[in-house]
Amino acid sequence: GVKLSRENGTIKTKAGASLYLTGIGKVKSRLTLKGIKSTSKAVGGSTTRLIIKAADNKTDPNSFISIFKFEVKGKERRYQLAEAGTLSKTESNNLSSVEYKAKKYGESSYYIVLEDLTAGEYGIVIGDPNHENTKNGMKVTTFTVE
């Protein structure tokens, strides 16, 4: 196994030009990372396996481990967290998430299986199911599938 890169993310919120001109439009919030590639690499087209360490493994991992594919734009990777429009409903955290299977591994880890990942940049955000932790809120574990 290989330890994956961990990077600091930034949340950026941007309104469309039409919102300023007509009062009708959308506002998008995105998690962004500098650079277009992670230093960690994985091979796509088959099964990717991860072991994720947690405080314990008594909680459903789907409730606090988020795995998603970044969009690469310019000199950054970004993932849309939320979108709100003046004439549409608000959507949050449901865009391009990656489905995975998980099971307990040892006493404080999870064994994660990802099937058939396509080439691109991926991120993992791990929340603390037992405590609200703002210190690591924007830490993103990253890897590239080639």
BAFI-3210 file (N, C-alpha, C; in Angstrom, 3 decimals, decimal comma, padded with zeros to 6 digits):
// residues 146
n [1|2|3|4|5|6|7|8|9|10|11|12|13|14|15|16|17|18|19|20|21|22|23|24|25|26|27|28|29|30|31|32|33|34|35|36|37|38|39|40|41|42|43|44|45|46|47|48|49|50|51|52|53|54|55|56|57|58|59|60|61|62|63|64|65|66|67|68|69|70|71|72|73|74|75|76|77|78|79|80|81|82|83|84|85|86|87|88|89|90|91|92|93|94|95|96|97|98|99|100|101|102|103|104|105|106|107|108|109|110|111|112|113|114|115|116|117|118|119|120|121|122|123|124|125|126|127|128|129|130|131|132|133|134|135|136|137|138|139|140|141|142|143|144|145|146]
n.u [000,814|000,224|000,714|-001,630|-001,678|-002,240|-004,045|-004,601|-007,738|-009,876|-012,831|-014,804|-017,108|-019,331|-021,236|-023,366|-023,146|-025,638|-027,171|-026,335|-027,024|-029,803|-031,012|-031,806|-030,598|-027,833|-025,982|-022,924|-021,117|-017,861|-015,401|-012,030|-008,773|-005,325|-003,389|-003,291|-003,072|-002,836|-000,206|-000,284|-000,906|-003,177|-004,299|-006,689|-009,845|-010,176|-010,463|-010,174|-008,640|-008,855|-007,589|-008,909|-008,207|-009,785|-011,230|-012,574|-014,323|-017,115|-019,200|-021,376|-019,612|-020,434|-021,707|-019,831|-017,542|-016,603|-016,253|-015,164|-015,154|-013,016|-013,399|-011,248|-010,052|-008,546|-005,874|-006,510|-008,176|-011,574|-014,611|-018,020|-019,896|-022,378|-025,376|-027,390|-030,317|-032,252|-034,720|-034,867|-034,512|-032,398|-029,436|-027,263|-024,097|-024,410|-023,404|-021,698|-020,616|-018,737|-019,644|-019,147|-018,053|-017,882|-016,218|-015,576|-012,239|-009,806|-009,474|-009,927|-010,307|-011,398|-012,133|-012,199|-013,780|-013,591|-015,115|-014,244|-013,160|-013,004|-010,534|-008,961|-009,089|-009,361|-010,925|-010,981|-012,879|-012,922|-015,034|-015,528|-017,307|-018,072|-017,480|-017,674|-015,382|-013,525|-010,924|-009,724|-011,401|-011,072|-009,180|-008,084|-007,798|-006,060|-005,966|-004,825|-006,310|-005,169]
n.v [-001,199|002,337|005,497|008,066|011,395|014,382|017,295|020,866|022,316|024,875|026,780|028,165|030,590|031,525|033,726|033,695|035,812|036,663|036,843|039,190|041,027|040,680|039,749|037,191|033,981|031,739|030,590|029,149|026,923|025,792|023,305|023,773|022,912|023,670|023,288|020,784|018,061|015,247|014,033|011,382|008,232|005,996|003,000|002,918|001,445|-000,996|-002,613|-000,503|-000,297|000,898|001,671|003,190|005,034|005,586|007,078|005,065|002,082|001,977|003,281|003,871|004,019|005,395|007,619|009,510|009,452|010,806|010,369|011,614|012,859|015,177|018,155|019,353|022,508|025,164|026,058|024,494|022,016|021,189|020,750|020,690|021,766|022,838|024,286|027,019|028,580|031,422|030,810|028,114|024,969|024,380|022,544|020,282|018,800|016,448|015,958|014,236|012,221|009,374|006,030|003,504|000,425|-000,668|-002,091|-003,127|-002,927|-004,300|-002,735|-000,012|000,974|001,219|-000,796|000,033|-000,330|000,515|000,489|000,246|002,932|005,912|007,615|010,398|013,020|012,515|012,917|012,596|013,182|013,159|013,086|013,576|011,302|011,411|013,861|017,393|018,769|021,382|021,942|020,128|020,354|021,165|019,512|017,400|014,228|013,034|011,519|010,365|008,856|006,968]
n.w [000,000|-000,358|001,123|000,826|-000,625|001,289|001,252|001,584|001,329|-000,128|000,258|-002,209|-003,227|-005,759|-007,720|-010,584|-013,514|-014,410|-012,136|-010,931|-012,919|-013,558|-011,288|-011,218|-011,037|-010,307|-007,433|-006,658|-004,583|-004,095|-003,381|-003,555|-004,794|-005,072|-008,035|-010,668|-010,430|-008,239|-006,112|-005,537|-007,034|-008,725|-010,376|-012,902|-014,079|-012,880|-009,750|-006,978|-003,891|-000,576|002,666|005,368|008,144|011,258|014,250|015,565|014,509|014,652|013,504|010,689|007,754|005,450|006,408|007,128|005,517|002,561|-000,865|-003,911|-007,328|-008,775|-010,777|-013,201|-013,716|-015,292|-013,274|-011,123|-009,048|-008,607|-006,731|-006,701|-004,045|-003,299|-004,718|-005,362|-006,508|-007,620|-008,703|-008,418|-006,659|-003,774|-003,933|-002,371|-001,811|-003,412|-005,834|-008,251|-006,481|-005,431|-005,406|-002,954|-001,409|001,927|004,748|008,129|009,334|011,141|014,363|014,255|011,662|008,193|005,403|002,166|-000,949|-004,274|-007,378|-010,831|-011,441|-013,338|-015,369|-013,817|-011,290|-007,807|-004,598|-001,014|001,781|005,199|007,838|011,393|013,097|015,730|016,906|016,318|014,240|013,464|012,807|010,955|008,810|006,119|005,082|002,583|001,265|-001,475|-004,789|-008,004|-010,791|-013,389]
ca.u [000,000|000,880|000,005|-002,098|-001,410|-003,271|-003,897|-005,517|-008,729|-010,490|-014,204|-015,044|-018,507|-019,384|-022,555|-023,348|-023,309|-027,062|-027,706|-026,036|-027,697|-031,264|-031,525|-032,166|-029,397|-027,406|-024,768|-022,308|-020,012|-016,976|-014,166|-010,972|-007,398|-004,345|-002,734|-004,209|-002,853|-002,354|001,069|-000,583|-001,486|-003,820|-004,606|-008,138|-010,359|-010,372|-010,871|-009,254|-008,885|-008,283|-007,800|-009,066|-008,138|-010,745|-011,104|-013,027|-015,109|-018,445|-020,170|-021,513|-018,655|-021,110|-022,197|-018,788|-016,472|-017,084|-015,287|-015,729|-014,267|-012,829|-013,347|-010,014|-010,333|-007,422|-004,758|-007,032|-009,182|-012,711|-015,756|-019,165|-020,529|-023,779|-025,844|-028,684|-030,798|-033,403|-035,944|-034,732|-034,241|-031,006|-028,884|-025,962|-023,291|-024,890|-022,929|-020,579|-020,023|-018,361|-020,194|-018,145|-018,430|-016,976|-016,396|-014,633|-010,904|-009,131|-010,252|-010,227|-010,163|-012,389|-011,624|-013,071|-013,604|-014,135|-015,122|-014,214|-012,974|-012,525|-009,356|-009,236|-008,631|-010,322|-010,692|-011,660|-013,018|-013,339|-015,539|-015,458|-018,700|-018,355|-017,243|-017,546|-013,976|-013,303|-009,503|-009,393|-012,543|-010,705|-008,119|-008,596|-006,877|-006,228|-005,242|-005,077|-006,496|-004,661]
ca.v [000,000|003,637|006,547|009,067|012,809|015,128|018,686|021,845|022,820|026,175|026,873|029,381|030,777|032,423|033,950|033,899|037,205|036,991|037,194|040,605|041,846|040,571|039,267|035,788|033,210|030,718|030,747|027,834|026,802|024,714|022,989|023,852|022,594|024,186|022,278|019,976|016,631|014,777|013,315|009,964|007,674|004,680|002,512|002,840|000,364|-002,217|-002,351|000,277|-000,589|001,855|001,464|004,514|004,985|006,440|006,982|003,694|001,686|001,642|004,109|003,597|004,887|006,252|008,830|010,520|009,372|011,233|010,195|012,314|013,153|016,606|018,723|020,123|023,736|026,092|025,534|023,951|020,952|021,685|019,886|021,528|021,354|023,257|025,202|027,612|029,509|032,220|030,166|026,661|024,467|024,296|021,200|020,284|017,607|015,237|016,023|013,369|011,412|008,034|004,967|002,550|-000,594|-000,571|-003,003|-002,885|-003,480|-004,162|-002,121|001,411|001,336|000,712|-001,294|000,648|-000,882|001,359|-000,289|000,859|004,388|006,453|008,460|011,730|013,406|012,137|013,418|011,942|014,021|012,317|013,811|012,845|010,998|011,597|015,241|018,415|019,132|022,401|022,011|019,358|020,407|021,359|018,580|016,503|013,202|013,038|010,583|010,449|007,583|007,112]
ca.w [000,000|-000,429|001,835|-000,128|-000,343|002,016|000,836|002,156|000,394|000,112|-000,254|-002,987|-003,610|-006,900|-008,317|-012,024|-013,933|-014,561|-010,820|-010,731|-013,929|-013,563|-010,005|-011,375|-011,358|-009,364|-006,646|-006,484|-003,630|-004,523|-002,686|-004,565|-004,430|-006,023|-008,862|-011,474|-010,181|-006,950|-006,216|-005,347|-008,249|-008,693|-011,713|-013,106|-014,881|-012,105|-008,380|-006,151|-002,478|000,365|004,093|005,963|009,602|011,955|015,704|015,794|013,342|015,156|012,794|009,262|007,059|004,473|007,064|007,350|004,515|001,241|-001,943|-005,060|-008,454|-009,031|-012,118|-013,344|-014,468|-015,134|-012,481|-009,871|-009,018|-007,843|-006,524|-006,338|-002,793|-003,235|-005,741|-005,022|-007,524|-007,206|-009,165|-008,331|-005,316|-003,364|-003,900|-001,719|-001,587|-004,086|-007,207|-008,638|-005,422|-005,867|-004,561|-002,503|-000,439|003,063|005,873|009,222|009,150|012,428|015,441|014,057|010,254|007,249|004,125|001,165|-002,295|-005,346|-008,626|-012,162|-011,455|-014,608|-015,216|-013,292|-009,955|-006,782|-003,255|000,105|002,967|006,309|008,993|012,651|013,409|017,157|017,334|015,272|014,226|012,443|012,489|009,753|007,919|004,722|004,686|001,545|000,814|-002,938|-005,641|-009,435|-011,491|-014,776]
c.u [000,848|000,051|-000,358|-001,778|-002,569|-003,019|-004,906|-006,444|-009,261|-011,904|-014,339|-016,514|-018,565|-020,813|-022,387|-023,605|-024,783|-027,699|-027,481|-026,831|-029,220|-031,865|-031,964|-030,904|-029,065|-026,128|-024,226|-021,186|-019,191|-015,811|-013,076|-009,614|-006,475|-003,707|-003,743|-004,067|-002,419|-001,003|000,878|-001,285|-002,100|-004,121|-006,117|-008,537|-010,577|-010,849|-009,785|-009,634|-008,166|-008,506|-007,802|-009,129|-009,118|-010,504|-011,525|-013,824|-016,500|-019,560|-020,224|-020,575|-019,293|-021,606|-021,112|-017,597|-017,074|-015,960|-015,915|-014,676|-014,227|-013,006|-012,053|-010,308|-009,193|-006,287|-005,234|-007,973|-010,340|-013,847|-016,904|-019,861|-022,016|-024,085|-027,218|-029,058|-032,015|-034,718|-035,867|-034,417|-032,742|-030,589|-027,540|-025,399|-023,827|-024,380|-021,663|-019,873|-019,762|-018,937|-019,067|-018,753|-017,408|-017,276|-015,330|-013,316|-010,145|-010,055|-010,637|-010,052|-011,310|-011,666|-012,628|-012,744|-014,339|-014,019|-015,075|-014,139|-012,463|-011,322|-009,760|-008,687|-009,727|-009,919|-011,496|-011,688|-013,596|-013,779|-015,340|-016,885|-019,076|-018,223|-017,224|-016,112|-013,733|-011,841|-009,164|-010,494|-012,190|-009,502|-008,728|-007,495|-007,134|-005,465|-005,697|-005,275|-006,085|-005,188]
c.v [001,250|004,646|007,655|010,479|013,427|016,609|019,579|022,372|024,175|026,141|028,217|029,427|031,827|032,509|034,160|035,359|037,600|037,374|038,678|041,496|041,845|040,181|037,817|035,030|032,240|031,126|029,345|027,924|025,589|024,558|022,988|023,507|023,156|023,034|021,393|018,481|016,387|014,107|011,813|009,429|006,297|004,281|002,363|001,586|-000,934|-001,835|-001,579|000,023|000,418|001,362|002,848|004,362|005,984|006,292|005,589|003,284|001,205|002,390|003,702|004,540|005,807|007,553|009,886|010,437|009,708|011,072|010,780|012,560|014,659|016,926|019,530|021,311|024,709|025,418|024,943|022,778|021,480|020,680|020,753|020,963|021,664|024,217|025,712|028,608|030,249|031,575|028,640|026,254|024,448|022,832|021,270|018,880|016,335|015,157|015,180|012,663|010,010|007,021|004,016|001,538|-000,523|-001,651|-002,682|-003,579|-003,254|-003,530|-000,678|001,865|000,742|000,282|-000,839|000,044|000,015|000,578|000,621|002,384|004,821|007,348|009,843|011,916|013,124|012,708|012,635|012,930|013,143|013,210|012,976|012,555|011,292|013,038|016,171|018,902|020,132|022,470|021,309|019,407|020,521|020,517|017,568|015,519|013,026|011,908|010,762|009,038|007,801|006,029]
c.w [000,000|000,353|000,835|000,337|000,427|001,751|001,542|001,073|000,820|-000,445|-000,966|-003,374|-004,702|-007,427|-009,816|-012,360|-014,027|-013,229|-010,537|-011,686|-013,798|-012,224|-010,062|-011,770|-010,261|-008,642|-006,400|-005,461|-004,021|-003,565|-003,747|-003,962|-005,493|-006,779|-009,569|-011,232|-008,748|-007,158|-006,018|-006,589|-007,990|-010,131|-011,841|-013,860|-014,128|-010,709|-007,649|-004,705|-001,599|001,785|004,716|007,470|010,191|013,457|016,167|014,566|013,769|014,426|011,324|008,498|006,023|005,088|007,263|006,402|003,157|000,226|-003,198|-006,118|-008,657|-010,507|-012,155|-014,233|-014,214|-014,380|-011,159|-010,104|-008,184|-007,819|-006,022|-005,111|-002,771|-004,372|-005,321|-006,103|-007,033|-007,628|-009,114|-006,908|-005,041|-003,337|-003,204|-001,618|-002,237|-005,513|-007,372|-007,477|-005,960|-004,876|-004,166|-001,546|000,690|004,084|006,920|008,917|010,457|013,458|015,180|012,608|009,442|005,979|003,075|-000,205|-003,288|-006,649|-009,851|-012,145|-012,823|-014,338|-014,710|-011,895|-008,930|-005,425|-002,239|001,257|004,061|007,458|010,241|013,084|014,858|017,635|016,128|015,322|013,103|012,016|011,179|008,704|006,451|004,317|003,726|001,172|-000,676|-003,617|-007,082|-009,977|-012,937|-015,683]
res [g|v|k|l|s|r|e|n|g|t|i|k|t|k|a|g|a|s|l|y|l|t|g|i|g|k|v|k|s|r|l|t|l|k|g|i|k|s|t|s|k|a|v|g|g|s|t|t|r|l|i|i|k|a|a|d|n|k|t|d|p|n|s|f|i|s|i|f|k|f|e|v|k|g|k|e|r|r|y|q|l|a|e|a|g|t|l|s|k|t|e|s|n|n|l|s|s|v|e|y|k|a|k|k|y|g|e|s|s|y|y|i|v|l|e|d|l|t|a|g|e|y|g|i|v|i|g|d|p|n|h|e|n|t|k|n|g|m|k|v|t|t|f|t|v|e]
***
